[in-house]
Amino acid sequence: MPEDREDRLATEMKTFEELRPSLEQNHMGKFVVIRDGALVGVWDTLDAAAREAVIRFGRGPYLIRQVGAPPPVMPASVMFRELANV
């Protein structure tokens, strides 16, 4: 039976915490995507990280965090979609 979303996101947050020292040393201020307990990649912007996550994994779940940013007060789930030229 597959894990539910909350369990999977808890796993992704645990992975981020385990990787935090190395990420802060090498990628401060960058955005990371974590899925299935593994670092998927590092991007310069939230937009770039979110675009790649959506392309590769659809609606998720996956974790996108900015390295070095304070932890969120409460985990959030967002849906990312590209907007037409506004």
N, C-alpha and C positions, 0 to 999 in steps of 0.2 A: 504494500500500500504506500503510495507516494506521500512524502511529508507535506503538511499544509504550508501555506505561504508564510505564516508567522514563524514556524520552525526553520524554514529555509532562510528567511531574512535574519533570524537570530544567528544562524550559521555564518552568513555573510558578514554580519557585524563582528562576530568573534574572529573571523579571518582578518578583517581590517585591523582590529586591535592587535593581533599577533604580528601583522606586517608593519604596524605603525612606526616602530623605530627605524627600520630600513627605508620606508617611504619618506619619513620626515628628513632623513639624511640625504636622500637622493632625488626626491620629487616634491619638495615643499611648494605649496600653492597650486599644484597640478590637481587634476581630477582623475580618480581611478574608478574602474568598474570591476566589481567582484561578483562572481557567479559560481555556484557549486563549490564553494570553499576555495576558490583559486582566483588570483589576480588575472584579469583578462587583459588589461592594458592601462596606459597612462596617457592623458590628453591635456592640452593646455587650457581648454575651456570646457565649461559644463555643456555647452551646446554640442561640441565635438564628441564628448563622452556619451551624451544621451543619444545622439544620432547613431553612433556605432552600436550602442547597446540595443537600440530598437531594430536596427538592421539585422543584427546577429541573433537576438533573442526575443524579438517581439515585445509583448507586454510584460514580460518578466515572470517571476521576480528576479531582480538583481539589485545590487547596491551600488550607488554612485555617491562618492564622497570626495570632498576637497581635502587634500592632505594639509594638515596644520590648522584647519578650521576648528572652532570649538564644536563639541558634539551637540547635535540638535537636542532640544528639550524633549521632543517626542519624535520617534521615527515617522517619516511621512512617505506616502506612496503617491506618485504623480504619474500622469499619463502624458507622454511627450508626443507631439505631432508637429510636423512642419507646417507653418502657415504660408499661405500664398503671399506673394509680394503685396505688402500693405502700404 
